[in-house]
Amino acid sequence: MAKLFSNRKKFKTKKKPTTELTKFDTTTDLFTTLSASSDFLNYQETNNGAVYWVSFYRSLIDTQELHKSILSVLPTLQTINLEKIKENIPIENMLITSTPKEIKERIMKGEIAIRLDTNLDECLLISIPTQQGRQVDKPELEFGIISPQEAFVEDIDINLNLVRKRLPIPELRVTELTVGSLSKTKVAVLSIEGIVDQKNVNTVLQRINDINFDEILDGSHLAQMLYDNSNTVFPLFLNTERPDRISSALAEGKVVMIIDRSSAALIAPTILLEYFSTMEDYDMPWIPASAFRLIRLFAVTFSIFATPIYVAVLTYHYELIPKDLLETIVASRNLIPFQPLIEALFLEISIELLREAAARLPTKVGQTLGIVGGIVIGQAAVVAGLTSNILLIIVALSALSSFVTPIYKMGNTIRILRFPFLIGAQIWGLLGISLAAIFLLTHLIKLTSMGQPYLAPIYPFQLKDWKDSVVRLPFHLFKSRPKHLRTQNSVRQPKKEKSIVKKNDFNE
């Protein structure tokens, strides 16, 4: 376990400050504080001479259930006491307690409190939380044409249901934790017992328990606190909104984290090549699936290196350009007053501005701005002599290639990597690009995800795992799970016993 934490910044676990902003000595003090909020109702009722109080947050409870199952029953009772109320209300989840901390936590989760005037410190808590949220819809970021059309929502129970429908086995283990002293965010850690390496599960649980932060609003916040190395632009956990991808990762022996109020789950550990594969790769024959993966890898390489190579060649290495092509390039740059670097940065930054603006605007307006803005600005820049039409084509193709990456966070990483390579190309030409590539490769070799090599199966080299990395081979070759995951049960396809029946017997 010590090695798993050797490359990451550890959280302080010696002394944790209290997670409560206010401590309540009595239940009366608690309800006095809660009543200061406008959406907290605390009113008095009388029945057969008995006085009781009903208290709840109207924004957290199901008001229809309140009137149907509780308020309609209380006036019919001949004797008013908490035990009698508990026996007559047709709701399962009820508790009688006088602990202020427990009362506060349950009220904040959508429970109502009933107190008798004779003992205001004791409460009957009844759970009737409201179920607000959107319904299961199609994936937005990982959209597929022939793959299942279900995506996670912001409710943790619905998301768990989507996973269990795909993996209806008792070995699927769910461990729930709570993080964030203010947000009280629920995190469900999923794994398949008997397959997953238990060290990975223990590492995830330990790191989550070590988090001491006040607010965790999304899975991306949690992921950054669990990374082996926080000083990297590469995502070390895979964010996905697809339940089928989650079930596939669990079957491989990985650990999954589903976060309440987040529409994306986290998969760990991950490798670099996983960010260039889609679930549709498994829904089509292996030959086109492999071809599309290779196209994505080529597109990413082109997106990173195309513009820096243009800058390096025009700045230092004219002799590498064929004579006929050189005449065309010189003609296109005849009236341009800037160096190739300034020209490239102008176009790259313009593209990034358009992408950010399109992402922040409403969908229809953003799409129009991206298309029209790109055409107008590009054409105007060429006519004004600020850039050459050849570089405009290269930058446009580079931007288009970055969209091929199926995982959004990896796409952002590709966008950022182009700029260090541009600077290296301007300073040392192709040597600068080579040095930047060496630094990038060294960084990738050092990276780990939950202690597992990020570049597997390329480094360390594992030939058997290439069947589903750079290419996707036929399913009958998927006989074992990825070696770098060190699963307890690595067999995916048991060997078939030799049959004594001849293949042509059914045709006779």
LINWOJO-V487317 format. One record per run of one state. SS is the DSSP state (h for helix, s for strand, l for the rest). FROM is the first residue (numbers start at 1). TO is the last residue. If there is no record, write none. Layout:
# LINWOJO-V487317
ss={SS & SS}
from={FROM & FROM}
to={TO & TO}
This chain:
# LINWOJO-V487317
ss={l & h & l & h & l & s & l & s & l & s & l & h & l & h & l & s & l & h & l & s & l & s & l & s & l & h & l & s & l & s & l & h & l & h & l & s & l & h & l & s & l & s & l & h & l & h & l & h & l & h & l & h & l & h & l & h & l & h & l & h & l & h & l & s & l & s & l & h & s & l & s & l & h & l & s & l & h & l & s & l & h & l}
from={1 & 3 & 6 & 27 & 35 & 40 & 48 & 50 & 58 & 61 & 62 & 63 & 75 & 82 & 89 & 94 & 98 & 100 & 108 & 111 & 117 & 119 & 128 & 129 & 130 & 156 & 167 & 172 & 180 & 185 & 193 & 198 & 211 & 219 & 227 & 238 & 241 & 243 & 253 & 255 & 260 & 265 & 269 & 272 & 277 & 279 & 283 & 286 & 317 & 318 & 321 & 323 & 333 & 340 & 361 & 363 & 384 & 389 & 403 & 408 & 429 & 430 & 447 & 448 & 450 & 452 & 454 & 463 & 468 & 469 & 472 & 473 & 475 & 478 & 480 & 481 & 483 & 486 & 491 & 492 & 503 & 508}
to={2 & 5 & 26 & 34 & 39 & 47 & 49 & 57 & 60 & 61 & 62 & 74 & 81 & 88 & 93 & 97 & 99 & 107 & 110 & 116 & 118 & 127 & 128 & 129 & 155 & 166 & 171 & 179 & 184 & 192 & 197 & 210 & 218 & 226 & 237 & 240 & 242 & 252 & 254 & 259 & 264 & 268 & 271 & 276 & 278 & 282 & 285 & 316 & 317 & 320 & 322 & 332 & 339 & 360 & 362 & 383 & 388 & 402 & 407 & 428 & 429 & 446 & 447 & 449 & 451 & 453 & 462 & 467 & 468 & 471 & 472 & 474 & 477 & 479 & 480 & 482 & 485 & 490 & 491 & 502 & 507 & 508}
